[in-house]
Amino acid sequence: MSRADKAAAIADLTEQFRSSGAAVLTEYRGLTVSQITELRNSLRGNATYAVVKNTLTELAAKEAGVSAFDGQLVGPSAIAFIKGDPVEAAKGLRDFAKAHPALVIKAGVLDGKPLSAAEITKLADLESREALLAMLAGAMNASLSKAVYLFAAPLSQAARVVDALKAQKSEGGAPADTAQPTDNVADVATAEA
């Protein structure tokens, strides 16, 4: 590989690191070309999976400010550059690694923060962004419904009390809560004697 080709490859990898929200370093030793193609197809839409040269990748990562892969670029390496949902891409890598144990997830970076292989697995266990947003919307809707009920309850109680008082007044009776003055003081006095 000529010097110009190496510089172009480093520039391309640097741009991939900078434009991706996340990246996952894997070792693909023992995978066939058709299995790698299957993995690329399963990640399509969320990530691109590229076989990389270790020394060029190390230089590009340093140039892009990524330190998560320091000391990890050993053996046949490939990187999933994630531009879509990182949870979906992590799920795709985890599921493929379960079906094909030759794929080893080594490390990753998400929004500039390094991730270990265990943290990538935890990321894969999360719900997708759309599912989390749907749960949040449902919780917010339930909270708003409860708030509407709480604000409306005192008003409806007051309206029922007013209606009951109006109905009682139209019947000609006095409300049960109010005490009626007695005109018969003598009746009260004889009752006491």
C-alpha positions as CSV (number, residue, x, y, z in Angstrom):
1,M,0.0,0.0,0.0
2,S,1.5,3.3,-1.0
3,R,1.8,6.3,1.3
4,A,-1.0,8.2,-0.5
5,D,-3.3,5.1,-0.1
6,K,-2.5,4.9,3.6
7,A,-3.1,8.6,4.1
8,A,-6.5,8.3,2.3
9,A,-7.4,5.2,4.3
10,I,-6.5,7.0,7.6
11,A,-8.5,10.0,6.5
12,D,-11.5,7.8,5.6
13,L,-11.4,6.0,9.0
14,T,-11.0,9.2,10.9
15,E,-14.1,10.6,9.1
16,Q,-16.0,7.4,10.0
17,F,-15.1,7.8,13.7
18,R,-16.1,11.4,13.7
19,S,-19.4,11.0,11.9
20,S,-20.5,7.9,13.8
21,G,-22.4,8.1,17.1
22,A,-20.8,4.9,18.2
23,A,-18.3,2.2,17.1
24,V,-17.8,-1.4,18.1
25,L,-14.5,-3.2,17.6
26,T,-14.7,-6.9,16.9
27,E,-12.4,-9.8,16.1
28,Y,-13.7,-11.9,13.2
29,R,-11.1,-14.7,13.2
30,G,-12.8,-17.9,11.9
31,L,-15.7,-16.3,10.2
32,T,-16.3,-17.0,6.5
33,V,-16.9,-14.3,3.9
34,S,-20.5,-15.3,3.6
35,Q,-20.9,-15.0,7.4
36,I,-19.4,-11.5,7.4
37,T,-21.7,-10.6,4.5
38,E,-24.6,-11.9,6.6
39,L,-23.5,-9.7,9.5
40,R,-23.2,-6.7,7.3
41,N,-26.7,-7.3,6.0
42,S,-28.1,-7.7,9.5
43,L,-26.6,-4.3,10.6
44,R,-27.7,-2.4,7.5
45,G,-29.6,0.7,8.4
46,N,-27.9,1.2,11.7
47,A,-24.3,0.5,11.1
48,T,-21.6,-0.3,8.5
49,Y,-19.2,-3.2,9.3
50,A,-15.7,-2.7,7.9
51,V,-12.6,-4.9,8.1
52,V,-9.8,-2.7,9.1
53,K,-6.0,-2.6,9.2
54,N,-4.9,-2.3,12.9
55,T,-2.1,0.2,12.4
56,L,-4.1,2.5,10.2
57,T,-7.1,2.2,12.5
58,E,-4.9,3.1,15.5
59,L,-3.6,6.2,13.8
60,A,-7.2,7.2,12.7
61,A,-8.6,6.7,16.1
62,K,-5.9,8.9,17.7
63,E,-6.6,11.5,15.1
64,A,-10.3,11.4,15.8
65,G,-9.8,11.5,19.5
66,V,-10.9,8.0,20.2
67,S,-9.0,6.2,22.9
68,A,-11.3,3.3,23.5
69,F,-9.4,1.0,21.2
70,D,-5.9,1.5,22.7
71,G,-4.3,-1.9,23.1
72,Q,-7.3,-3.7,21.5
73,L,-6.2,-3.6,17.9
74,V,-4.6,-7.0,17.8
75,G,-5.5,-9.8,15.4
76,P,-8.0,-9.7,12.5
77,S,-10.2,-6.6,13.4
78,A,-13.4,-5.1,12.1
79,I,-15.3,-2.2,13.3
80,A,-19.1,-1.5,13.2
81,F,-19.5,2.2,12.6
82,I,-22.9,3.0,14.1
83,K,-24.8,5.9,12.6
84,G,-28.4,4.7,13.5
85,D,-29.8,3.4,16.8
86,P,-26.8,2.1,18.9
87,V,-29.1,-0.2,20.9
88,E,-30.3,-2.0,17.7
89,A,-26.8,-2.3,16.3
90,A,-25.5,-3.7,19.7
91,K,-28.4,-6.2,19.6
92,G,-27.5,-7.2,16.1
93,L,-23.8,-7.8,17.0
94,R,-24.8,-9.6,20.3
95,D,-27.2,-11.9,18.5
96,F,-24.8,-12.6,15.7
97,A,-22.0,-13.4,18.2
98,K,-24.4,-15.9,20.0
99,A,-25.1,-17.7,16.7
100,H,-21.4,-17.5,15.5
101,P,-19.0,-17.7,18.5
102,A,-16.1,-16.8,16.2
103,L,-17.2,-13.2,16.4
104,V,-15.7,-11.6,19.5
105,I,-16.8,-8.2,20.7
106,K,-13.8,-6.4,22.1
107,A,-14.6,-2.8,22.9
108,G,-16.6,0.1,21.8
109,V,-17.2,3.8,22.0
110,L,-20.5,5.6,22.4
111,D,-20.7,9.4,22.2
112,G,-16.9,9.6,22.9
113,K,-17.1,7.4,26.0
114,P,-15.3,4.0,26.0
115,L,-17.3,0.8,26.4
116,S,-16.2,-2.6,27.4
117,A,-17.6,-5.8,25.9
118,A,-19.8,-6.3,28.9
119,E,-21.2,-2.7,28.6
120,I,-22.0,-3.3,25.0
121,T,-24.0,-6.4,26.0
122,K,-25.8,-4.3,28.6
123,L,-26.5,-1.8,25.9
124,A,-28.0,-4.6,23.7
125,D,-30.3,-5.5,26.6
126,L,-32.0,-2.1,26.6
127,E,-35.2,-1.4,24.7
128,S,-34.9,0.3,21.4
129,R,-35.2,4.1,21.3
130,E,-38.7,3.9,19.8
131,A,-39.9,1.5,22.5
132,L,-38.5,3.8,25.2
133,L,-40.1,6.9,23.7
134,A,-43.4,5.0,23.5
135,M,-43.1,4.0,27.2
136,L,-42.3,7.6,28.1
137,A,-45.3,8.9,26.1
138,G,-47.6,6.4,27.8
139,A,-46.4,7.4,31.2
140,M,-46.8,11.1,30.4
141,N,-50.3,10.5,29.1
142,A,-51.3,8.5,32.2
143,S,-49.9,11.3,34.4
144,L,-51.8,14.0,32.5
145,S,-55.0,11.9,32.7
146,K,-54.6,11.6,36.5
147,A,-53.9,15.4,36.7
148,V,-57.1,16.2,34.8
149,Y,-59.1,13.9,37.0
150,L,-57.6,15.5,40.2
151,F,-58.3,19.0,38.9
152,A,-61.8,18.0,37.8
153,A,-62.9,16.1,40.9
154,P,-63.3,19.1,43.2
155,L,-65.2,21.0,40.5
156,S,-67.6,18.1,39.9
157,Q,-68.1,17.6,43.7
158,A,-68.9,21.3,44.1
159,A,-71.3,21.1,41.2
160,R,-73.1,18.1,42.8
161,V,-73.4,20.0,46.1
162,V,-74.8,23.1,44.3
163,D,-77.3,20.9,42.4
164,A,-78.4,19.1,45.6
165,L,-78.9,22.5,47.4
166,K,-80.9,23.8,44.4
167,A,-83.0,20.6,44.4
168,Q,-83.7,20.9,48.1
169,K,-84.6,24.6,47.9
170,S,-87.0,24.0,45.0
171,E,-88.8,21.3,47.1
172,G,-89.4,23.9,49.7
173,G,-87.4,22.2,52.4
174,A,-84.4,23.7,54.2
175,P,-81.1,22.1,53.9
176,A,-80.5,19.3,56.4
177,D,-77.3,20.9,57.7
178,T,-78.8,24.1,58.9
179,A,-80.6,24.3,62.2
180,Q,-84.2,25.7,62.4
181,P,-85.0,28.1,65.2
182,T,-87.8,26.9,67.4
183,D,-90.7,29.2,68.1
184,N,-92.2,27.0,70.8
185,V,-90.0,27.8,73.8
186,A,-92.8,26.5,76.0
187,D,-92.6,23.1,74.3
188,V,-88.9,22.9,75.1
189,A,-89.5,24.0,78.7
190,T,-92.2,21.3,79.3
191,A,-90.1,18.7,77.7
192,E,-87.3,19.5,80.2
193,A,-89.7,19.4,83.2
